[in-house]
Amino acid sequence: MDKSAILVDAGYLLARGGLVVCGTKRRAEFDCAYEPLIGALTEVAADHCRLQALRLYWYDGAPDRIPTSDHLKVGNLPYVKVRLGRIGQDGRQKGVDALIYRDLMTLARERAISRAYLLSGDEDLREGVVAAQDLGVQVVVVGLASTNSSTTSQSRDLVRESDEHIVLTKDFLSPFFSMPDASREIREVEQDEVSSVGRELGAQWAGNATPSEIQAILDQGKLPREIDSQLLKDASRSLEVPRVPDELVRDLRSAFKAAVEAAREGAAAQPVSAS
């Protein structure tokens, strides 16, 4: 049975979606409803080709490939595979295009799919599109419309090489992107309250992470930038305040790392079952 696959460059999707709907590319400044968004993207592909989706691949960057809480949430969704490249010192993603190229080639060579939906704008993927087509796979490039026009800010060469080009509009994106609740009241929060939230978020992150990911975050003197930004955002949401007070941010970070450390120690204390 022929199947399709959806390959999503999350950097392109979130930057364009955040800009079109919320007026900002900065992930820390907007919320994204990942599960319904991924479901909607899968439906777009299914309605377009009437083929069963093998899975959706979600490509993003992370410092030292340590996943954020959002990466872990996305990776736990059924039939979704998260692939992480690196984020360099300049804040740019590295290796994401190579991951997309590798998966596209593997799926094509193994005849696992007959059609691929590529949501990206990067010209570096043009050769991958051509190579997959040479192996018999149809490649549909998906773009996101700009705020006030139907243009997509995608590479023209990439679009030209595709078998078909689909453009998703602001109306499609709007249900999944939003600004933080502006009605959150500015109130005093206590140190114990912030620490409690930090421990809760740390336990949640560690509960979804692998032992190597837990060790990687504990080996670093401070939280990686993307992890830290996500922590501040999640904590503000949990505390129902616009932002965590500056004087309590250190307590939040310490509580988060303490919970991760406790999870590592708890896992190490578990008896190894006999095979």
Secondary structure as the mmCIF struct_conf table of DSSP 4:
data_model
#
loop_
_struct_conf.conf_type_id
_struct_conf.id
_struct_conf.beg_label_comp_id
_struct_conf.beg_label_asym_id
_struct_conf.beg_label_seq_id
_struct_conf.end_label_comp_id
_struct_conf.end_label_asym_id
_struct_conf.end_label_seq_id
STRN STRN1 LYS A 3 ASP A 9
HELX_RH_AL_P HELX_RH_AL_P1 ALA A 10 GLY A 17
HELX_RH_PI_P HELX_RH_PI_P1 GLY A 18 CYS A 22
BEND BEND1 GLY A 23 GLY A 23
HELX_RH_3T_P HELX_RH_3T_P1 ARG A 27 GLU A 29
BEND BEND2 PHE A 30 PHE A 30
STRN STRN2 ASP A 31 CYS A 32
HELX_RH_AL_P HELX_RH_AL_P2 TYR A 34 CYS A 49
STRN STRN3 GLN A 52 ALA A 62
HELX_RH_3T_P HELX_RH_3T_P2 PRO A 63 ARG A 65
HELX_LH_PP_P HELX_LH_PP_P1 ILE A 66 THR A 68
HELX_RH_AL_P HELX_RH_AL_P3 SER A 69 GLY A 75
TURN_TY1_P TURN_TY1_P1 ASN A 76 ASN A 76
BEND BEND3 LEU A 77 LEU A 77
TURN_TY1_P TURN_TY1_P2 PRO A 78 TYR A 79
STRN STRN4 VAL A 80 ILE A 87
TURN_TY1_P TURN_TY1_P3 GLN A 89 ASP A 90
BEND BEND4 GLY A 91 GLY A 91
STRN STRN5 GLN A 93 LYS A 94
BEND BEND5 GLY A 95 GLY A 95
HELX_RH_AL_P HELX_RH_AL_P4 VAL A 96 ARG A 109
TURN_TY1_P TURN_TY1_P4 GLU A 110 ARG A 111
BEND BEND6 SER A 114 SER A 114
STRN STRN6 ARG A 115 LEU A 119
HELX_RH_3T_P HELX_RH_3T_P3 GLU A 123 LEU A 125
HELX_RH_AL_P HELX_RH_AL_P5 ARG A 126 ASP A 134
TURN_TY1_P TURN_TY1_P5 LEU A 135 GLY A 136
STRN STRN7 GLN A 138 LEU A 144
TURN_TY1_P TURN_TY1_P6 THR A 147 ASN A 148
BEND BEND7 SER A 149 SER A 150
HELX_RH_AL_P HELX_RH_AL_P6 ARG A 156 GLU A 161
BEND BEND8 SER A 162 ASP A 163
STRN STRN8 GLU A 164 LEU A 168
HELX_RH_AL_P HELX_RH_AL_P7 LYS A 170 LEU A 173
HELX_RH_3T_P HELX_RH_3T_P4 SER A 174 PHE A 176
STRN STRN9 PHE A 177 SER A 178
TURN_TY1_P TURN_TY1_P7 ALA A 182 SER A 183
HELX_RH_AL_P HELX_RH_AL_P8 GLN A 191 ASN A 208
BEND BEND9 ALA A 209 ALA A 209
HELX_RH_AL_P HELX_RH_AL_P9 PRO A 211 LEU A 218
BEND BEND10 ASP A 219 LYS A 222
HELX_RH_AL_P HELX_RH_AL_P10 ARG A 225 LEU A 239
TURN_TY1_P TURN_TY1_P8 GLU A 240 GLU A 240
BEND BEND11 VAL A 241 ARG A 243
HELX_RH_3T_P HELX_RH_3T_P5 ASP A 246 LEU A 248
HELX_RH_AL_P HELX_RH_AL_P11 VAL A 249 ALA A 269
BEND BEND12 GLN A 270 GLN A 270
HELX_LH_PP_P HELX_LH_PP_P2 PRO A 271 ALA A 274
#
